[in-house]
């Protein structure tokens, strides 16, 4: 089968190779992928910026397809089912935090950027019928990360003011869709005027260019303050968010691309009862809840492009350069 493999190549680091088709062992199913989506995580692995990197691993955490075979102990009734894959591995028994042995499909375990993948039978969920294969494949990692941040940690509800930073990112876009579906008042930030306008067209009340002088004051005046901020960057802008929060507001961050702030406005935080909450991808129950939420509201992920699997490396290069809006998806059909 064809698969995108992490290799010790001096330039590309990834190659589309012919590898052995996996077989489903006990408790597992074999999925014939119809479509798979890229994540920033995949590019970070390609660049060597991810822990515990193992060469000759098939990348990819997002995928959707049909069950083709089942291993021992798995009902044959699953064969032919159209499914999406939960990329969690060994979350553990505590729903509040992942175990020490936790990992994500696609590193170090072979992932979805291949014609076939073998996963635990417990990790497959029925594909939402209203979604195309490309749309369904783009949900798992980014969709689950956003779902946990918005609802479990952020406790977003109807009528609340929600600010989502970095709206060009895939997780941020899922967060926006979820918060809009929950009937919150959604605002976004981006360094791109075009992306801000796109978000407003999708339902955001307003957007703010974080490169512009005084955007913080503009955001505060437009919103009257925020109940929840969903952020992926961290850094010194956390203090900007703190100043814009309503009393008892919640700042949820699922990344720290800007690193740690040089200082933190602790005085304003404790006086206004503000919560700073870290968040990761999400547990098994949250994945089920996310799929149910997407079905209930007939949500459709935002796609940038759908390309043939043969163009997977060019898709990686597009993600590296930036400027895309929505998920990059590859179609596995030959």
Secondary structure by P-SEA (a helix, b strand, c coil): cccccccccccccccbbbbbbbbbcccbbbbccccccccaaaaaaaacccccccccbbbbccbbbbbcccccccccccccccccccccccccccccccccccccccccccccccccccccccccccccccccaaaaaaccaaaaaaaaaccccccccccbbbbbcccccaaaaaaaaaaaaaccccccccccaaaaaaaaaacccccccccccaaaaaaaaacccccbbbbcccccaaaaaaaacccbbbbbbcccccccccccaaaaaaaacccccccccccaaaaaaaaaaaaaacccccccccccccaaaaaaaaaaacccccbbbbbccc
